[in-house]
């Protein structure tokens, strides 16, 4: 029973003491009046008092300053509150409603992977989920919804309707969403092990990406042309044997006719017959010689065409290899413009790197005291600073503190050389006891779920089919490449089952 009902019950108990007094107000003894006063002034039941003593529910709050672009959202399951942070601190706070028992919202590390302004569930009776921001493809999302003051969803994170609309207009695909069992907040953090960008590399990165993209386009065009030329050469080479076979047949016929003419000439009896047969033999001999010449030329032409087809095929393979090589270089150069995310899993003893939702590195890594819990920590580059980047740390699971966890890790220098020079704001390093979650795929950032917390809302959902979706503003693609384009507006054409 909620607090208003408890209070009503308490009032009804007091009212029940009044009724007999009022019925007999002219005959009541003084002790009845005393009893009435006692009932009216008595304290409420203990459980009602406990309800009254509970802290107030979180309220929607906006920081007293201009808000920048949101970098991360932290949801506290314990407090049923969400806080949004930009580069300079918190900017918005609002109450939320997370998953009920058995359908709990999973605690862990996520990011926004899709946005839909006007989403309707096709699993829960076409339920309206406005300003939906998906964090797993199986169906966990942030969206507007009713807030009864406690956990009441089927795993999603409900926000006040007006807050959800305001947030939707400010977030980008890829924004970090941290769901903490308790209360967590980013704290300023610095350590020489965190990525330090190189100013020259950062300055050169856009031009390098443009150059390599152009080279990749040229290589792709050349590969297409080489493929077309190879196909044409192969067709010509395939047609050449037919001409050779035809000439071989005609030459054989001519040789047979010549042999017959010579036999007839040897058998001729008169000079007239000999002259007539000799004339025919010479004509057949000339024909056979001409066909022999044609056959030799056809054989040479067929060999040349086979050689040309082989050369064209070799050239096409080389052009295709260059296409692949330049495309990879262009992709890496473009990804170097995006924030870098690194995840180190104690469970798997591996280091993973992603940029723009795309996996780029996966290698084994040594962790000191590998059997000792390390916790779950998220280090985030919030903004540029004189020394490189300004970082914060958020811890959402017990183990080492953030600094001790980082001290147990040594990132290989060759990996640092690949990722650190172009590290930008929104870059992050995650260190966790957990492995990558099954929800993580080529259309997500890292997804890390705390396995020591209930996750019924995730367990009941089946992994989504691999489809390409678009964000709520009508732009297709994967990762950060989707987040910068175009005006607001549009809805998703893809509705997963949730």
C-alpha positions as CSV (number, residue, x, y, z in Angstrom):
1,X,0.0,0.0,0.0
2,X,1.4,3.4,-0.8
3,X,1.7,6.4,1.6
4,X,-1.6,8.2,0.6
5,X,-3.6,5.0,1.3
6,X,-1.8,4.6,4.6
7,X,-2.6,8.1,5.6
8,X,-6.2,7.6,4.6
9,X,-6.4,4.5,6.7
10,X,-5.0,6.5,9.7
11,X,-7.6,9.2,9.1
12,X,-10.4,6.7,8.9
13,X,-9.3,5.2,12.2
14,X,-9.5,8.7,13.8
15,X,-12.9,9.3,12.1
16,X,-14.2,6.1,13.6
17,X,-13.5,7.5,17.1
18,X,-15.5,10.6,16.2
19,X,-18.7,9.0,15.0
20,X,-20.0,7.6,18.4
21,X,-19.2,10.8,20.2
22,X,-21.1,12.9,17.7
23,X,-24.1,10.5,17.9
24,X,-24.3,10.9,21.7
25,X,-22.8,14.4,22.1
26,X,-25.3,15.4,24.7
27,X,-24.9,12.3,26.9
28,X,-21.2,11.6,26.5
29,X,-19.1,11.4,29.7
30,X,-15.9,13.5,30.1
31,X,-13.7,10.4,29.7
32,X,-15.1,9.8,26.1
33,X,-14.0,13.3,25.1
34,X,-10.6,12.5,26.4
35,X,-10.5,9.3,24.4
36,X,-11.5,11.3,21.3
37,X,-8.6,13.8,21.8
38,X,-6.2,10.9,22.3
39,X,-7.3,9.3,19.0
40,X,-7.0,12.6,17.1
41,X,-3.5,13.4,18.3
42,X,-2.0,9.8,18.2
43,X,1.0,9.3,15.9
44,X,0.4,7.4,12.6
45,X,1.2,3.7,12.4
46,X,4.9,2.9,12.2
47,X,4.8,1.9,8.5
48,X,3.1,5.1,7.6
49,X,5.8,7.1,9.5
50,X,8.5,5.2,7.6
51,X,6.9,6.1,4.3
52,X,6.8,9.7,5.3
53,X,10.4,9.6,6.4
54,X,11.7,8.3,3.0
55,X,13.7,10.8,0.8
56,X,11.7,12.6,-1.9
57,X,11.7,11.1,-5.3
58,X,14.3,12.5,-7.8
59,X,13.1,15.6,-9.6
60,X,13.9,17.0,-13.1
61,X,16.7,19.5,-12.8
62,X,18.8,21.5,-15.3
63,X,22.3,22.9,-14.5
64,X,22.4,26.7,-14.1
65,X,24.6,27.1,-17.2
66,X,24.5,26.6,-20.9
67,X,24.5,22.9,-21.8
68,X,27.1,21.5,-24.2
69,X,26.7,18.3,-26.2
70,X,26.0,15.3,-24.0
71,X,28.9,12.9,-23.7
72,X,27.5,10.4,-21.2
73,X,24.4,9.4,-19.4
74,X,24.6,7.7,-16.0
75,X,21.5,5.9,-14.7
76,X,21.3,4.9,-11.0
77,X,19.0,1.9,-10.6
78,X,19.1,2.4,-6.8
79,X,18.1,6.0,-7.0
80,X,15.9,5.7,-10.1
81,X,17.6,8.8,-11.5
82,X,19.5,9.7,-14.7
83,X,22.2,12.3,-15.0
84,X,23.5,13.7,-18.3
85,X,27.0,15.0,-18.5
86,X,28.7,17.3,-21.0
87,X,32.4,18.1,-21.1
88,X,32.1,20.4,-18.0
89,X,29.9,18.3,-15.7
90,X,26.3,17.5,-15.3
91,X,23.7,19.3,-17.3
92,X,20.4,17.5,-16.8
93,X,18.9,15.2,-14.1
94,X,15.6,13.4,-14.2
95,X,13.8,10.6,-12.4
96,X,13.5,7.4,-14.3
97,X,11.7,4.0,-14.0
98,X,13.8,0.9,-14.7
99,X,12.9,-2.7,-14.9
100,X,10.7,-4.6,-12.5
101,X,11.8,-7.8,-10.7
102,X,12.3,-10.5,-13.2
103,X,12.7,-8.0,-16.0
104,X,15.5,-5.9,-14.5
105,X,17.3,-3.3,-16.5
106,X,20.9,-4.7,-16.9
107,X,23.6,-2.8,-15.1
108,X,26.7,-2.1,-17.3
109,X,28.1,0.0,-20.1
110,X,26.2,0.7,-23.3
111,X,25.9,3.4,-25.9
112,X,23.1,4.8,-28.1
113,X,22.9,2.7,-31.3
114,X,19.7,4.0,-32.8
115,X,17.2,6.8,-32.4
116,X,13.5,6.8,-33.3
117,X,11.3,9.9,-32.6
118,X,8.0,8.1,-32.7
119,X,8.5,4.5,-31.8
120,X,5.8,2.0,-31.1
121,X,6.4,-1.5,-29.7
122,X,5.3,-4.4,-31.8
123,X,5.6,-6.7,-28.8
124,X,3.9,-4.8,-26.1
125,X,0.5,-4.0,-27.7
126,X,1.8,-1.2,-29.9
127,X,2.9,0.7,-26.8
128,X,4.0,4.2,-27.5
129,X,7.7,4.7,-26.7
130,X,8.4,8.3,-27.8
131,X,11.9,9.7,-28.3
132,X,13.4,6.2,-28.2
133,X,17.1,5.8,-28.0
134,X,18.2,2.2,-28.3
135,X,21.1,0.8,-26.3
136,X,20.8,-2.9,-27.3
137,X,19.5,-4.3,-30.6
138,X,17.4,-6.8,-28.7
139,X,15.3,-4.0,-27.2
140,X,16.7,-2.2,-24.2
141,X,16.2,1.6,-24.7
142,X,15.7,5.0,-23.2
143,X,12.3,6.4,-24.0
144,X,9.5,8.6,-22.6
145,X,7.0,6.8,-20.4
146,X,4.9,6.9,-17.2
147,X,6.9,7.2,-14.0
148,X,5.1,5.8,-11.0
149,X,8.0,6.6,-8.7
150,X,9.5,3.1,-8.7
151,X,10.9,0.5,-11.1
152,X,8.0,-0.5,-13.4
153,X,9.3,-1.2,-16.9
154,X,10.0,-4.4,-18.7
155,X,13.7,-3.6,-18.9
156,X,13.8,-0.2,-20.6
157,X,14.6,3.1,-18.9
158,X,11.5,5.3,-18.9
159,X,12.1,9.0,-18.7
160,X,9.6,11.9,-18.2
161,X,8.0,12.6,-21.6
162,X,9.2,16.2,-21.8
163,X,12.7,15.3,-20.6
164,X,12.9,12.5,-23.2
165,X,12.0,14.9,-26.0
166,X,14.6,17.4,-24.8
167,X,17.3,14.8,-24.5
168,X,16.5,13.3,-27.9
169,X,17.2,16.6,-29.7
170,X,20.7,16.8,-28.1
171,X,22.1,13.3,-28.1
172,X,24.2,11.6,-30.8
173,X,24.5,8.0,-31.9
174,X,27.4,6.6,-29.9
175,X,26.7,8.6,-26.7
176,X,27.8,6.5,-23.7
177,X,25.1,5.2,-21.4
178,X,26.3,3.8,-18.1
179,X,23.8,1.9,-15.9
180,X,25.0,1.6,-12.4
181,X,23.5,-0.5,-9.6
182,X,24.1,2.3,-7.1
183,X,25.0,6.0,-7.4
184,X,28.0,6.7,-9.6
185,X,29.4,9.9,-11.1
186,X,32.5,10.8,-13.1
187,X,35.4,12.2,-11.2
188,X,38.4,14.0,-12.6
189,X,41.2,11.6,-13.4
190,X,44.7,11.8,-14.8
191,X,47.3,9.2,-15.4
192,X,50.2,8.9,-17.9
193,X,48.8,5.6,-19.1
194,X,45.8,7.3,-20.7
195,X,46.0,8.2,-24.3
196,X,47.9,11.3,-25.2
197,X,47.2,12.6,-28.7
198,X,49.9,14.1,-31.0
199,X,49.1,17.6,-32.2
200,X,50.8,17.1,-35.6
201,X,48.9,13.8,-36.2
202,X,45.6,15.4,-35.3
203,X,46.2,18.3,-37.6
204,X,47.2,16.0,-40.5
205,X,44.4,13.5,-40.0
206,X,41.6,15.2,-42.0
207,X,43.8,15.8,-45.1
208,X,45.3,12.3,-44.8
209,X,41.8,10.8,-44.7
210,X,40.7,12.9,-47.7
211,X,43.8,11.8,-49.7
212,X,43.5,8.1,-48.9
213,X,39.7,8.2,-49.6
214,X,40.5,9.7,-53.1
215,X,43.2,7.0,-53.7
216,X,40.7,4.3,-52.6
217,X,38.2,5.7,-55.1
218,X,40.7,5.7,-57.9
219,X,41.8,2.2,-56.9
220,X,38.2,1.0,-56.9
221,X,37.7,2.5,-60.4
222,X,40.9,0.9,-61.7
223,X,39.9,-2.5,-60.2
224,X,36.5,-2.3,-61.9
225,X,38.1,-1.5,-65.2
226,X,40.7,-4.2,-64.8
227,X,37.9,-6.7,-63.9
228,X,36.0,-5.7,-67.0
229,X,39.1,-6.0,-69.2
230,X,39.9,-9.4,-67.7
231,X,36.4,-10.6,-68.4
232,X,36.6,-9.4,-72.0
233,X,40.1,-11.1,-72.5
234,X,38.8,-14.3,-71.0
235,X,35.8,-14.3,-73.4
236,X,38.2,-13.8,-76.4
237,X,40.5,-16.5,-75.1
238,X,37.6,-18.9,-74.7
239,X,36.4,-18.2,-78.3
240,X,39.8,-18.8,-79.9
241,X,39.8,-22.6,-79.7
242,X,36.7,-22.8,-81.8
243,X,38.4,-21.1,-84.7
244,X,41.4,-23.4,-84.4
245,X,39.2,-26.5,-84.3
246,X,37.3,-25.4,-87.5
247,X,40.6,-24.7,-89.3
248,X,42.0,-28.0,-88.2
249,X,38.9,-29.8,-89.6
250,X,39.2,-27.9,-92.9
251,X,42.9,-28.6,-93.1
252,X,42.4,-32.2,-92.5
253,X,39.8,-32.3,-95.3
254,X,42.2,-30.5,-97.7
255,X,45.0,-32.9,-96.8
256,X,42.6,-35.9,-97.5
257,X,41.7,-34.4,-100.9
258,X,45.3,-33.8,-101.7
259,X,46.2,-37.4,-100.8
260,X,43.3,-38.6,-103.0
261,X,44.4,-36.4,-105.9
262,X,47.9,-37.8,-105.7
263,X,46.6,-41.3,-105.7
264,X,44.5,-40.6,-108.7
265,X,47.4,-39.0,-110.5
266,X,49.5,-42.1,-109.9
267,X,46.8,-44.3,-111.4
268,X,46.1,-42.1,-114.5
269,X,46.7,-43.9,-117.9
270,X,46.6,-41.1,-120.4
271,X,48.3,-37.8,-120.7
272,X,45.0,-36.0,-120.8
273,X,43.9,-37.6,-117.5
274,X,47.2,-36.9,-115.9
275,X,47.0,-33.2,-116.9
276,X,43.4,-32.9,-115.6
277,X,44.2,-34.6,-112.3
278,X,47.5,-32.6,-111.9
279,X,45.6,-29.4,-112.2
280,X,43.1,-30.5,-109.6
281,X,45.9,-31.7,-107.3
282,X,47.7,-28.3,-107.5
283,X,44.5,-26.5,-106.6
284,X,43.9,-28.8,-103.6
285,X,47.6,-28.5,-102.6
286,X,47.3,-24.7,-102.6
287,X,44.1,-24.9,-100.6
288,X,45.7,-27.2,-98.0
289,X,48.8,-24.9,-97.8
290,X,46.6,-21.8,-97.3
291,X,44.6,-23.6,-94.6
292,X,47.8,-24.6,-92.9
293,X,48.9,-21.0,-92.8
294,X,45.5,-20.0,-91.4
295,X,45.7,-22.7,-88.8
296,X,49.2,-21.7,-87.7
297,X,48.0,-18.1,-87.4
298,X,44.9,-19.2,-85.5
299,X,47.0,-21.2,-83.1
300,X,49.3,-18.3,-82.5
301,X,46.3,-16.0,-82.0
302,X,44.7,-18.4,-79.5
303,X,47.9,-18.6,-77.6
304,X,48.3,-14.8,-77.5
305,X,44.7,-14.5,-76.3
306,X,45.4,-17.1,-73.6
307,X,48.5,-15.1,-72.5
308,X,46.5,-11.9,-72.6
309,X,43.7,-13.4,-70.5
310,X,46.2,-14.6,-68.0
311,X,47.9,-11.2,-67.9
312,X,44.5,-9.5,-67.5
313,X,43.6,-11.8,-64.7
314,X,46.8,-11.1,-62.9
315,X,46.3,-7.4,-63.4
316,X,42.7,-7.7,-62.1
317,X,43.9,-9.5,-59.0
318,X,46.6,-6.9,-58.4
319,X,44.0,-4.1,-58.9
320,X,41.6,-5.8,-56.5
321,X,44.3,-6.2,-53.9
322,X,45.1,-2.5,-54.3
323,X,41.4,-1.8,-53.9
324,X,41.3,-3.8,-50.7
325,X,44.5,-2.2,-49.4
326,X,43.5,1.4,-50.2
327,X,40.0,0.9,-48.9
328,X,41.4,-0.4,-45.6
329,X,43.8,2.5,-45.4
330,X,41.0,5.0,-46.2
331,X,38.7,3.3,-43.6
332,X,41.4,3.5,-40.9
333,X,42.2,7.1,-41.8
334,X,38.5,8.1,-41.5
335,X,38.1,6.1,-38.3
336,X,41.1,8.0,-37.0
337,X,38.9,11.1,-37.0
338,X,36.5,9.3,-34.6
339,X,36.8,8.7,-30.9
340,X,38.7,5.5,-30.0
341,X,37.3,3.0,-27.5
342,X,39.4,0.4,-25.8
343,X,38.1,-2.4,-23.7
344,X,40.2,-4.6,-21.5
345,X,38.5,-7.8,-20.2
346,X,40.0,-9.6,-17.2
347,X,37.7,-12.6,-18.0
348,X,39.1,-13.0,-21.6
349,X,42.5,-11.5,-20.9
350,X,42.1,-9.5,-24.1
351,X,42.3,-6.0,-25.3
352,X,39.8,-4.8,-27.9
353,X,39.7,-1.6,-29.9
354,X,36.8,0.0,-31.7
355,X,36.3,3.2,-33.6
356,X,33.0,4.3,-35.0
357,X,31.5,0.9,-33.9
358,X,34.0,-0.9,-36.1
359,X,36.4,-3.4,-34.5
360,X,40.0,-2.6,-35.4
361,X,42.2,-4.5,-32.9
362,X,41.9,-7.6,-30.8
363,X,44.9,-9.0,-29.0
364,X,45.8,-10.9,-25.8
365,X,47.0,-8.7,-22.9
366,X,48.7,-9.4,-19.6
367,X,47.0,-8.3,-16.4
368,X,48.9,-8.3,-13.1
369,X,47.2,-10.6,-10.5
370,X,44.8,-12.0,-13.2
371,X,42.8,-14.0,-10.6
372,X,42.1,-10.9,-8.5
373,X,38.9,-8.9,-9.2
374,X,39.6,-5.6,-10.9
375,X,36.1,-4.0,-10.9
376,X,34.5,-2.2,-13.8
377,X,35.8,1.3,-14.7
378,X,35.2,3.7,-17.5
379,X,37.8,6.4,-18.3
380,X,36.4,9.0,-20.7
381,X,38.2,11.8,-22.5
382,X,35.8,14.7,-21.9
383,X,37.6,17.5,-23.7
384,X,40.9,18.7,-25.1
385,X,43.4,20.1,-22.6
386,X,46.9,21.7,-22.8
387,X,48.5,18.4,-22.0
388,X,46.3,16.5,-24.4
389,X,42.9,15.3,-23.1
390,X,41.0,15.9,-19.9
391,X,39.7,12.6,-18.4
392,X,37.2,11.4,-15.9
393,X,36.7,8.0,-14.3
394,X,33.5,6.2,-13.4
395,X,33.4,3.0,-11.3
396,X,30.3,0.9,-11.2
397,X,31.5,-2.4,-9.8
398,X,33.5,-3.4,-6.8
399,X,37.2,-4.4,-7.1
400,X,40.2,-2.2,-7.4
401,X,39.7,1.6,-7.4
402,X,40.2,3.2,-10.8
403,X,43.9,4.0,-10.4
404,X,44.8,0.6,-9.1
405,X,42.9,-1.1,-11.9
406,X,44.8,1.0,-14.5
407,X,48.1,0.2,-12.8
408,X,47.5,-3.5,-13.3
409,X,47.3,-3.0,-17.1
410,X,50.1,-2.4,-19.6
411,X,48.8,-1.5,-23.1
412,X,51.4,-2.7,-25.7
413,X,53.3,0.2,-27.2
414,X,52.5,-0.7,-30.8
415,X,48.8,-0.5,-30.0
416,X,49.3,2.9,-28.3
417,X,51.2,4.1,-31.4
418,X,48.2,3.2,-33.6
419,X,45.5,4.7,-31.4
420,X,46.9,7.4,-29.2
421,X,48.1,10.0,-31.7
422,X,44.6,10.8,-33.0
423,X,42.7,10.2,-29.7
424,X,39.9,12.7,-29.4
425,X,37.3,13.8,-26.9
426,X,34.7,11.0,-26.3
427,X,37.5,8.5,-26.5
428,X,37.4,5.9,-23.7
429,X,39.1,3.1,-21.9
430,X,37.0,0.4,-20.2
431,X,38.6,-2.0,-17.7
432,X,36.3,-4.8,-16.4
433,X,36.2,-8.2,-14.9
434,X,33.5,-9.0,-17.5
435,X,33.8,-10.3,-21.1
436,X,32.1,-8.6,-24.0
437,X,28.3,-9.2,-23.8
438,X,26.4,-11.3,-26.4
439,X,24.6,-8.1,-27.4
440,X,27.8,-6.6,-28.8
441,X,28.1,-6.8,-32.6
442,X,29.3,-4.8,-35.6
443,X,26.5,-2.3,-35.0
444,X,27.3,-1.4,-31.4
445,X,30.0,0.1,-29.3
446,X,31.3,-2.1,-26.5
447,X,28.6,-3.6,-24.4
448,X,29.7,-4.8,-20.9
449,X,27.1,-6.2,-18.5
450,X,27.6,-6.8,-14.8
451,X,27.0,-10.5,-14.3
452,X,26.7,-10.1,-10.5
453,X,23.5,-8.0,-11.0
454,X,20.1,-9.1,-12.2
455,X,19.5,-8.7,-15.9
456,X,16.1,-10.2,-16.4
457,X,15.1,-7.5,-18.9
458,X,18.0,-8.6,-21.1
459,X,17.6,-12.3,-20.6
460,X,14.0,-12.4,-21.9
461,X,15.0,-10.7,-25.1
462,X,16.3,-12.6,-28.1
463,X,19.3,-11.2,-30.0
464,X,18.0,-9.1,-32.9
465,X,18.5,-10.2,-36.5
466,X,21.3,-8.5,-38.4
467,X,19.7,-5.6,-40.3
468,X,20.8,-2.2,-41.2
469,X,18.7,0.4,-39.4
470,X,18.7,4.2,-39.4
471,X,18.7,6.8,-36.7
472,X,15.6,8.8,-35.8
473,X,16.6,11.6,-38.2
474,X,16.6,9.5,-41.3
475,X,20.3,8.7,-41.7
476,X,21.6,5.2,-42.5
477,X,24.9,3.6,-41.6
478,X,26.9,2.4,-38.6
479,X,28.6,4.1,-35.8
480,X,29.7,7.7,-35.4
481,X,29.4,8.2,-39.2
482,X,25.7,8.5,-38.6
483,X,25.8,11.1,-35.9
484,X,26.9,14.2,-37.6
485,X,24.7,14.4,-40.7
486,X,21.7,16.4,-41.6
487,X,18.7,18.1,-39.9
488,X,16.5,16.6,-37.3
489,X,13.4,14.7,-38.4
490,X,12.4,11.3,-39.6
491,X,11.6,7.9,-38.1
492,X,13.1,4.5,-38.2
493,X,11.9,2.0,-40.8
494,X,13.0,-0.9,-38.6
495,X,11.1,-2.1,-35.6
496,X,12.7,-5.0,-33.7
497,X,10.5,-7.2,-31.6
498,X,10.3,-5.5,-28.2
